[in-house]
Amino acid sequence: MKDLKAVFFVKDFIGNPSYEERKHFLEGQQVTGRKVRAMFKDGEVLVGSTVGYDPKRQGFFFFPADTETNNIKIYAVMSAVSKVEFLR
């Protein structure tokens, strides 16, 4: 786990390299859990929701705000995360 950043559960393994993921929620978008912004130590920022964030655990599951991205859900490893912010 110490060398892992995250596990990405994807729709397919090809994806779309030119797709730019939306980093915000749409007005009125239905969300399960709490809205969060996760910043990784390598500079990547992901926005989505989580029902299981606890900074004392090894990681947490995260559902992207952008439902059109190739990612279905992400398991973020806490040792690779620099900051988690709760959004409104």
Long-range contacts (C-beta under 8 A, 24 or more apart in sequence): 1-58, 1-59, 1-77, 1-79, 2-79, 4-77, 4-80, 5-40, 5-42, 5-76, 5-77, 5-80, 6-40, 6-59, 6-74, 6-75, 6-76, 6-77, 6-80, 7-74, 7-75, 7-77, 8-71, 8-74, 9-71, 9-72, 9-73, 9-74, 9-75, 10-70, 10-71, 10-72, 11-70, 11-71, 11-72, 12-70, 15-70, 16-70, 19-68, 19-69, 19-70, 21-64, 21-66, 21-69, 21-71, 22-47, 22-65, 22-66, 22-68, 22-69, 23-47, 23-65, 23-66, 24-65, 25-65, 25-87, 26-65, 29-65, 32-63, 33-63, 34-86, 35-65, 35-86, 35-87, 35-88, 36-62, 36-84, 36-85, 36-86, 36-87, 37-84, 37-85, 37-87, 38-62, 38-76, 38-81, 38-83, 38-84, 39-81, 39-82, 39-83, 39-84, 39-85, 40-76, 40-80, 40-81, 40-82, 41-80, 41-81, 41-82, 42-80, 46-74, 46-76, 47-87, 48-74, 53-84, 55-84
